[in-house]
Amino acid sequence: MPRLKASDYDYIIFDLPPVSQTSITSRLARLMDMVLLVVESEKTNREVVQQASTWLTESGATVAPCSIKPGNTFPNDCIRNF
């Protein structure tokens, strides 16, 4: 992981792999100030989202869930609420 000074940036965004028991995502997420969990609202199973959120929370991450509709390229509503 690169050494970045938080004081040099307003936001630092890491695009991490999908959350799973074996992915590095949960381990890295606990080092972040906040994790934006982005899911496709009409594609992603609710139980999968709940499990991912649980894994992240159990790792010590602060999770902000975000749902986007298919076809959107940027979760504007999520960023506004962030």
Residue frames as a rotation matrix with the C-alpha (Angstrom) as fourth column:
MET 1
0.589 0.808 0.000 0.00
0.808 -0.589 0.000 0.00
0.000 0.000 -1.000 0.00
PRO 2
-0.088 -0.646 0.759 1.43
0.535 -0.673 -0.511 3.42
0.840 0.361 0.404 -0.89
ARG 3
-0.365 -0.084 -0.927 2.30
0.884 -0.343 -0.317 5.82
-0.292 -0.936 0.199 1.90
LEU 4
-0.189 0.409 0.893 -0.10
0.514 -0.733 0.445 8.73
0.837 0.543 -0.072 1.57
LYS 5
-0.946 -0.062 -0.318 -0.56
0.303 -0.515 -0.802 11.65
-0.114 -0.855 0.506 3.92
ALA 6
-0.093 0.995 0.037 -4.24
0.994 0.095 -0.056 12.19
-0.060 0.031 -0.998 4.62
SER 7
0.129 0.117 -0.985 -3.54
0.377 -0.924 -0.060 15.90
-0.917 -0.364 -0.163 5.08
ASP 8
-0.806 -0.513 -0.294 -2.57
-0.085 -0.391 0.916 16.15
-0.585 0.764 0.272 1.40
TYR 9
-0.853 0.520 -0.051 -5.97
0.102 0.260 0.960 14.99
0.512 0.814 -0.274 0.10
ASP 10
-0.348 0.840 0.416 -9.67
-0.935 -0.342 -0.090 15.52
0.067 -0.421 0.905 0.78
TYR 11
0.700 0.569 0.432 -10.49
-0.558 0.813 -0.167 11.94
-0.446 -0.124 0.886 -0.24
ILE 12
-0.589 -0.762 -0.269 -8.40
-0.794 0.485 0.365 8.91
-0.148 0.429 -0.891 -1.08
ILE 13
0.515 0.856 0.045 -10.40
-0.801 0.500 -0.330 6.23
-0.305 0.134 0.943 -2.89
PHE 14
-0.732 -0.653 0.196 -9.31
-0.563 0.741 0.366 2.60
-0.384 0.158 -0.910 -3.11
ASP 15
0.327 0.777 -0.539 -11.20
-0.923 0.384 -0.007 0.34
0.201 0.500 0.842 -5.51
LEU 16
-0.538 -0.540 0.647 -10.93
-0.740 0.670 -0.056 -3.04
-0.403 -0.509 -0.760 -3.79
PRO 17
-0.853 0.208 -0.480 -11.96
-0.146 0.786 0.601 -6.55
0.502 0.582 -0.639 -4.89
PRO 18
0.196 0.981 -0.007 -15.42
-0.388 0.084 0.918 -7.89
0.901 -0.178 0.396 -3.97
VAL 19
-0.208 -0.201 0.957 -15.85
-0.978 0.010 -0.210 -8.74
0.032 -0.980 -0.199 -0.30
SER 20
0.553 0.343 -0.759 -15.49
-0.254 0.937 0.238 -12.41
0.793 0.061 0.606 0.61
GLN 21
0.978 -0.176 0.117 -14.07
-0.061 0.297 0.953 -14.44
-0.202 -0.939 0.280 3.47
THR 22
0.424 -0.865 0.267 -10.84
0.796 0.497 0.345 -14.96
-0.432 0.067 0.900 1.56
SER 23
0.474 -0.245 0.846 -10.39
0.578 -0.637 -0.509 -11.53
0.664 0.731 -0.160 -0.07
ILE 24
-0.537 -0.776 -0.331 -7.98
0.805 -0.355 -0.475 -8.94
0.251 -0.521 0.816 1.29
THR 25
-0.221 0.519 0.825 -10.77
0.176 -0.811 0.558 -6.36
0.959 0.268 0.088 1.25
SER 26
0.787 0.584 -0.199 -11.93
0.276 -0.044 0.960 -6.88
0.552 -0.811 -0.196 4.85
ARG 27
0.289 -0.762 -0.579 -8.37
0.938 0.107 0.328 -6.69
-0.189 -0.638 0.746 6.17
LEU 28
-0.688 -0.555 0.467 -7.65
0.660 -0.746 0.087 -3.46
0.300 0.369 0.880 4.29
ALA 29
0.073 0.838 0.541 -11.06
0.360 -0.528 0.769 -1.93
0.930 0.139 -0.341 5.05
ARG 30
0.674 0.196 -0.713 -10.32
0.732 -0.050 0.679 -1.69
0.097 -0.979 -0.177 8.75
LEU 31
-0.351 -0.883 -0.310 -7.45
0.860 -0.436 0.267 0.68
-0.371 -0.173 0.912 7.92
MET 32
-0.578 0.226 0.784 -9.78
0.485 -0.677 0.554 3.12
0.656 0.700 0.282 6.12
ASP 33
-0.944 0.315 0.097 -11.80
-0.293 -0.665 -0.687 5.91
-0.152 -0.677 0.720 7.74
MET 34
0.035 0.991 0.128 -14.91
-0.551 0.126 -0.825 4.73
-0.833 -0.042 0.551 5.92
VAL 35
-0.891 -0.215 0.399 -15.86
0.157 0.678 0.718 2.07
-0.425 0.703 -0.571 3.41
LEU 36
-0.174 0.829 -0.532 -18.44
-0.865 -0.386 -0.320 2.79
-0.470 0.404 0.784 0.72
LEU 37
-0.665 0.043 0.746 -20.04
0.161 0.983 0.087 -0.58
-0.729 0.178 -0.661 -0.10
VAL 38
-0.347 0.485 -0.803 -21.43
-0.848 -0.528 0.048 -0.11
-0.401 0.697 0.594 -3.61
VAL 39
-0.651 0.231 0.723 -23.93
0.282 0.958 -0.052 -2.66
-0.704 0.170 -0.689 -4.98
GLU 40
-0.884 0.449 -0.131 -26.19
-0.274 -0.270 0.923 -2.86
0.379 0.852 0.362 -8.02
SER 41
-0.568 0.687 0.454 -29.71
-0.730 -0.164 -0.664 -2.54
-0.381 -0.708 0.594 -6.64
GLU 42
0.478 0.853 -0.210 -31.50
-0.848 0.386 -0.363 -4.80
-0.228 0.352 0.908 -9.11
LYS 43
0.345 -0.447 -0.826 -28.70
-0.507 0.651 -0.564 -7.34
0.790 0.613 -0.002 -9.49
THR 44
-0.669 -0.743 -0.021 -27.22
-0.329 0.322 -0.888 -8.03
0.667 -0.587 -0.459 -6.07
ASN 45
0.102 0.672 -0.734 -28.93
0.441 0.631 0.638 -10.41
0.892 -0.389 -0.232 -3.65
ARG 46
0.561 0.223 0.797 -29.89
-0.483 -0.694 0.534 -8.80
0.672 -0.685 -0.281 -0.32
GLU 47
0.982 -0.185 0.025 -28.32
0.093 0.605 0.791 -11.64
-0.161 -0.774 0.612 1.70
VAL 48
0.321 -0.909 0.264 -25.02
0.882 0.186 -0.434 -11.22
0.345 0.372 0.862 -0.15
VAL 49
0.067 -0.239 0.969 -24.98
0.001 -0.971 -0.240 -7.51
0.998 0.017 -0.064 0.71
GLN 50
0.811 0.292 0.506 -25.81
-0.486 -0.144 0.862 -8.21
0.325 -0.945 0.025 4.35
GLN 51
0.832 -0.548 -0.086 -23.03
0.538 0.760 0.364 -10.81
-0.134 -0.349 0.928 4.58
ALA 52
0.073 -0.829 0.555 -20.48
0.727 -0.337 -0.598 -8.47
0.683 0.447 0.578 2.98
SER 53
0.269 0.108 0.957 -21.49
-0.357 -0.912 0.203 -5.67
0.895 -0.396 -0.207 5.35
THR 54
0.983 0.108 0.150 -21.18
-0.181 0.395 0.901 -8.04
0.039 -0.912 0.407 8.31
TRP 55
0.528 -0.849 -0.007 -17.68
0.841 0.524 -0.131 -9.17
0.115 0.063 0.991 7.28
LEU 56
-0.068 -0.553 0.831 -16.58
0.377 -0.785 -0.491 -5.56
0.924 0.280 0.262 6.87
THR 57
0.512 0.352 0.784 -18.09
-0.526 -0.593 0.610 -4.47
0.680 -0.724 -0.118 10.18
GLU 58
0.987 -0.145 -0.064 -16.58
0.147 0.686 0.713 -7.45
-0.060 -0.713 0.698 12.02
SER 59
0.251 -0.951 0.182 -13.17
0.874 0.142 -0.464 -6.49
0.415 0.276 0.867 10.62
GLY 60
-0.150 -0.267 -0.952 -13.52
0.780 -0.623 0.052 -3.09
-0.607 -0.735 0.301 12.29
ALA 61
-0.849 -0.153 0.505 -14.53
0.487 -0.598 0.636 -1.07
0.205 0.786 0.583 9.23
THR 62
-0.387 0.762 -0.519 -17.08
-0.032 -0.573 -0.819 1.74
-0.921 -0.300 0.247 9.26
VAL 63
-0.748 0.144 0.648 -19.46
0.635 0.441 0.635 0.84
-0.194 0.886 -0.421 6.43
ALA 64
-0.358 0.668 -0.652 -21.65
-0.461 -0.734 -0.499 3.22
-0.812 0.122 0.571 4.41
PRO 65
-0.317 0.272 0.909 -23.89
0.635 0.773 -0.010 1.13
-0.705 0.574 -0.417 2.13
CYS 66
-0.391 0.146 -0.909 -24.69
-0.586 -0.801 0.123 2.49
-0.710 0.581 0.399 -1.31
SER 67
-0.062 0.450 0.891 -27.07
0.551 0.760 -0.346 1.21
-0.832 0.469 -0.295 -3.97
ILE 68
-0.575 -0.111 -0.810 -26.90
-0.537 -0.696 0.477 2.16
-0.617 0.709 0.341 -7.64
LYS 69
0.565 0.804 0.187 -29.24
-0.271 0.395 -0.878 1.35
-0.780 0.445 0.441 -10.47
PRO 70
0.042 -0.549 0.835 -27.95
0.716 0.600 0.358 -0.63
-0.697 0.582 0.418 -13.46
GLY 71
0.419 0.040 0.907 -26.55
0.846 -0.380 -0.374 1.58
0.330 0.924 -0.193 -16.19
ASN 72
0.980 -0.147 0.136 -25.33
-0.187 -0.914 0.359 4.30
0.071 -0.378 -0.923 -13.83
THR 73
0.409 -0.901 -0.144 -21.59
0.376 0.311 -0.873 4.78
0.831 0.303 0.466 -14.02
PHE 74
-0.730 -0.651 0.208 -21.14
0.101 -0.404 -0.909 6.78
0.676 -0.643 0.361 -10.82
PRO 75
-0.107 0.741 -0.663 -23.10
0.912 0.339 0.232 6.53
0.397 -0.580 -0.712 -7.56
ASN 76
-0.500 -0.129 0.856 -23.95
0.099 -0.991 -0.092 10.24
0.860 0.039 0.508 -7.27
ASP 77
0.542 0.775 0.325 -26.60
-0.291 -0.189 0.938 9.78
0.788 -0.603 0.123 -4.58
CYS 78
0.686 -0.341 -0.642 -24.13
0.676 0.624 0.391 7.84
0.268 -0.703 0.659 -2.47
ILE 79
-0.402 -0.903 0.154 -21.43
0.796 -0.427 -0.429 10.46
0.453 -0.050 0.890 -2.74
ARG 80
-0.187 0.411 0.892 -23.90
-0.200 -0.905 0.375 13.22
0.962 -0.108 0.251 -1.82
ASN 81
0.817 0.574 0.043 -24.84
-0.197 0.208 0.958 11.27
0.541 -0.792 0.283 1.32
PHE 82
0.369 -0.776 -0.512 -21.19
0.725 0.585 -0.363 10.52
0.581 -0.238 0.778 2.16
